[in-house]
Amino acid sequence: QVNLVESGGGSVQAGGSLRLSCAASGYSYSRGCMGWFRQAPGKEREGVAGIDSSRGWTKYADSVKGRFTISQDNAKNTLYLQMNSLKPDDTAMYYCAAARAGYCYRASTESADFGYWGQGTQVTVSS
């Protein structure tokens, strides 16, 4: 059974930084495709960043390019999202996701490419 658990969310002022973590059990990050998504109240879920660990590819939403970085620690089987220069528009619940085995084709920010999801961690950015 795959279990993804996010942590690291919180409240920060605009311009600040946070690092989100996603610990996995039952899933090996070293071979998979993973991603970070977010959803603000009243808005659709948005893909923020994706990584194909086998090929070393990454992909980012235009809204976070240059500010967010997705990475992983295979020894800890943990996925990270480093978020810098945070803006109030970054306020949302953030979710990590992982592709099912055999369905890792690319670094993606499309939710249809992922079969496993965490419960989310809240990020609030104040102006």
Disulfide bonds with the S-S distance in Angstrom:
Cys22-Cys96 1.91
Cys33-Cys104 1.89
